Amino acid sequence: MNSAQIRTLSYLGLGGNLGHPMALFDEVVEHFRANPLASSVRESARFESAPVDATGPNYVNSVLELMWHGSAEQLLNACMEIETQLGRVRTTRNAPRPIDVDVLLIGEQTVNTSKLTVPHPRMHLRRFVLEPLLQLNPGVLIPELGPAKNYLPDTLDQIVKAI
């Protein structure tokens, strides 16, 4: 069976704090709904959060859940292509940006390459990831860490509000 035949429940983190992130999130959702390697695309509620280890305006965040019918590398490439199409220019780490599409989880896979680390290495430390993720799937597991819900109490000091 080749990787295009494998269906994997996957999660992507969306974030942005420049321009019009709400409109860009709508475009990201439409891009994945139109992608032949994706199906069953749904988005969590959107949240506002303060920048972490960065400066700039507050971020808008959400999580996408989708069935992915390709490889981890193909998913990363799809995310990066969408970011580029929507005006993302990579400068310094944690710089303000119009859109960020991060691969959070690809089923139970762990990936550690020079381009991609799955599960996302800081997802369990970020309330702006955990709240929307758990909204979509309260029982989701983070490979090698266990239930995502176990990490939420340690993030409650981070201010995140639904918008």
N, C-alpha and C positions, 0 to 999 in steps of 0.2 A: 504494500500500500504506500503510495507516495504521499508527501506532506499535504498536497492539495486536497486529498480525500479525507484527511483527518478533520473532525469538527471539534473545536476546543472552546469551551466557555472562557472568554477573556474579558479583562477589564482595562480601561484606559482612563487616565486622569486628565481632565481638561483644566487649564488655567490661563488667565490673561489679566493684565492690568493696564494696558494702553489702548487707546482708541475705543472700539465698541466690542468688547469681548462677548456680550450676549449675542450679538448678530453673528460673530465668528463661530460661536458654539453651535448655532443653528446650521451654519455651513458645514462644520465638521460632521454633525449628525447626518446631514444630507449626503456628504461625500461617502460615509461608510454605508449608508443605505443603498447607494448606487454602486458600491464596490462588489464585484461578483464573488469575492472571497469572504464577504461578511453577510451574516443574516441575523435576524432577531435582534436588531439594534434598539436599545432603549437607554434613556438618559435619566439619571437621578434628578432631584431638585437641584437648583443652583444655590450656591452659598457665597457669601462675602467673607474674606479673611484678610488679616493684616499680613504684609510680606514677612517671610521667615528668612533670617540671615540675608536680608536685602533691604533696599530702600525703594521708594516710589509709592504710587497710590495703592489702595487696597486691591486685592485680587478677587476675581470671580472664579469659582471652582465648581466642577461637577465631575461625575464619573459616568462613563459609557460602559454598558454591558453588551457584548455581542458574541455570536458564535463565529469563530474564525476558522476558515477552511484552508489555511495555508500554514507556512512555517513562521517561526518567531521572527526571522529576518524579514520576511515579507510584510509582517505586521509593522515592524519598526520602519521599514521603508515607506509603507503607506502613511504612517504618522508623520514622518519627516517630509514627505512630498506635500501633504496637506498643509503643514506648517509653512513651508516655502510658498505655496500658492496663496496663502492667506497673509503673507507679509512678514513672517518671522525671519529676522536676521540675527544670527547667533553672534554675540559679542563676548561679554564676560559672563562667568557663571553667576546665576541668580539675578541677572540684569532684568529690569522691567521689559515686558514683551506683550505684543498684542495677543499671542496665542501660544500655548504649549500643549502638546499632546504626548503624554507619557504612557508607556506600556507598564501597567501595574502588575497584572497577573495573566498568565496564559495557562489555564487549567492548573494542573499540579506540577507543571514544568519548572525547573530551575535552569536558568541560562546565565552564563558568566563569560562574556566575550569582551573584546575591547570596545565594542559598540553598544552592547546591551547587557543589562543585569536584570534578571527576573527571578523572584519578585523584586519590585522596585525597592532599593535598599533602605529608603527612609519612609516608606508608606505607613508603617506601623507607628511612626512617631508624629504623624501629622493628622490632626483632627479634621482638616479640610479634605483629606482623602478618606479617612475612616467613616465619617458620618454619611457621606453620599454612597460609599461602597456598601455599608451595612443597610442603608435604606433599600438598595437594590437586592441584596442577598444577606439577610441577617446571620446565616450560617456559614458564610464564606470562610475558607481556610487559607492561610498564608503558608505556602510550603516552607518547611523547616521551622516555622514559628507557631503554627496552630491557629485557633480561632481568632479572626480579626477583632471580634468583639472584646476579647480579653485585653486589648491594648487601648481601647477607647478611654477607660478611666484615667489613665496616665496623661491624657491629652486635654482634659477638661479645662485646664487653665488657659488654653488657646482660644481666643475669641473667634467664633464662627457663627454667622447668622444666616438663616434662610432668606433668600430674596425672591 
